[in-house]
Amino acid sequence: MSLTRHQDFLGKQFNFAEFIRTTNQNRLSKVAYIDDHSQLTYAELFDRMARLGSALIASGVRREERILLLMQDCNEWPISFLGAMSAGIVPVAVNTLLTAEDYAYMLENSRSQTVLVSDNLIGTLSKAIEIIKKDSARKSPFSDIKSIIVPSGNPQTLSTFQESHPEILVHDFSKFIESANPIEFANTAPDDPGFWLYSSGSTGKPKGAVHTHANPYWTAQLYSGPILEIQEDDICFSAAKLFFAYGLGNGLSFPLSVGATTILMAGRATPDAVFKKFVELKPTIFFGAPTGYSGMLASQDLPPKNQVALRMCSSAGEALPREIGERWTKHFDCEIIDGLGSTEMLHIFLSNRPGDVKYGTSGKPVEGYELEIRGEDGLVVGDGEIGDLYVKGPSAATMYWNNREKSRETFQGAWTKSGDKYIRDKDGYYTYSGRNDDMLKISGIYVSPFEVEGTLVQHPAVLESAVIGVLDEAGLVKTKAFVVLKKGLEVSKDELQAFVKERLAPYKYPRIIDFVTELPKTATGKIQRFKLREQESSNN
């Protein structure tokens, strides 16, 4: 279907939750979700999301107002997300691994007065509310939380919260929706605000990206269908959680658009936890990130191919090193489809294809998106030249909420500045060359930290690495590598430097190497090089 036909299909009225309901009207008895405790059929999903939307309206939440979704992955998560959207209310899905200070900021920034929160996160939420209360300079009439809704809450936890915040109503999720009548879908338009996602903060303070009702439709139609070819009989399992743009597509937009089944896991996607799902629930499609794939390959408990049912794997979050992709494919006889997406574009717009995987690259543009690599002068560069990657496509966020400066910097007319450096080869494949603020200029020549990192991890003793620029005594930039070794293995700094010199231009090898036990990362697994730079600055 052409973009024009998709736009005609969306029309003047489009509610994403209604689209999902209509798409699956003949699959009501089929299992939509399997979480750590139970299964949820499509019929149950649609009934409960409609009741939640009705209950939110009855509680005083109005159309286009925001509610904070601070929940670990469970069956109530898609009910809450789609239930809010069905009523024209805007869910703000937030990372469950942040601090109370982060949530205080997000509550005020989004002006959410209702929070759907997992039981084990109530304590952190309570601290966030206290931070807002105590800081009078930040206090506003929009920061007062009126209610929280908790699935399967521990009575003692709820009682403690109520004692600390008697002005806030506490609802049990099931009781909150059980007496509500299913709501009619709100008459929303494709460009109406549908939900927010906060940027992961790999380069600093998170920003609230405002997405429309149509945006998840576009990602499903342009990427999930043509590239991943997810079918009704697939079982999807994503290590990335639903509150991430990547995870939201993997675990909600994509499978629900075709009637597939999704596995949800509340806890961390450790190798052992993922292997357990692989063997017991037999997912056919797995969505992970390079760090996770590396950790699984390093595990002695990696299951053999005959114990899993994987037909395809996906990777995003940061570029997948060639060595990891090749080792995974050799073990499972299953390709990893690596691609590039972003919170701002909602999902992947640059991708490898099944049967056309070129490990070490991010593939080619997804049909429906246009890409340009621009130099410092703003002009498009030629093949073989590094530049800033810009993307144009229908799933772009409309803005960063309440942040005009950053919105103008990122959303430039029809184009979105990705913040990534890329290079395209003569065959049209794009290769990642680092974030804009990560690029190093050594002796007047740009060096990609990712290229050096990708070479270091090819050494059999190296698990992962991060490269930054540091100033020497003469004030010149030199490359410094932070290296995590595999358990029980050793290698010298001289050997690693020689290893890189043999594979890259000599000026690119790391002049300084520090062996560390771990690297600072976001919850998505992205390496936070800015924290390494801050650490170096404080040490000098």
Secondary structure, 3 states (H helix, E strand, C coil): CCHHHHHHHHCCCCCHHHHHHHHCCCCCCCEEEECCCCEEEHHHHHHHHHHHHHHHHHCCCCCCCEEEEECCCCCHHHHHHHHHHHCCCEEEECCCCCCHHHHHHHHHHHCCCEEEECHHHHHHHHHHHHHHHHCCCCCCCCCCCCEEEECCCCHHHHHHHHHHCCCCEEEEHHHHHHCCCCCCCCCCCCCCEEEEEECCCCCCCCCEEEEECCHHHHHHHHHHHHHHCCCCCCEEEECCCCCCHHHHHHHHHHHHHHCCEEECCCCCCCHHHHHHHHHHHCCCEEEECHHHHHHHHHCCCCCCHHHCCCCEEEECCCCCCHHHHHHHHHHHCCCEEEEEECCCCCCEEEECECCECCCCCCEEECCCCEEEEECCCCCECCCCCCEEEEEECCCCCCEECCCHHHHHHHEECCEEEEEEEEEECCCCCEEEEEECCCCEEECCEEECHHHHHHHHCCCCCEEEEEEEEEECCCCCEEEEEEEEECCCCCCCHHHHHHHHHHHCCHHHCCCEEEECCCCCECCCCCECHHHHHHHHHHHC
